[in-house]
Amino acid sequence: MTLHGQFDLFAEPTPAAGVAPGERPDAGRVRARLLGLLSEARSATAMPWPAAKARLYETIFPQMARWLPDAEAVSLRGAFETELARLRKGNGAAEAA
């Protein structure tokens, strides 16, 4: 925080919950979680999560991928975005709610 209790817009991001400053989350655990979500999406014929959870995963997946090597993160983000688009197209208006 800075003057008058306001946050600095250009400050370094705070570490992930449960991770001490200067430490990184375990890449293996992050990878396993992301691959699990991707596998669940790939195997589904319709959106496997309620709309709110799908939006949550759409938000946190790219954030979690930042903890992986750049090329792997880009690949996983692209694959997940592709699967979400496929599932949303299949669900039509049901996902818009």
Order of alpha helices (4+ residues) and beta strands (2+ residues): alpha-alpha-alpha
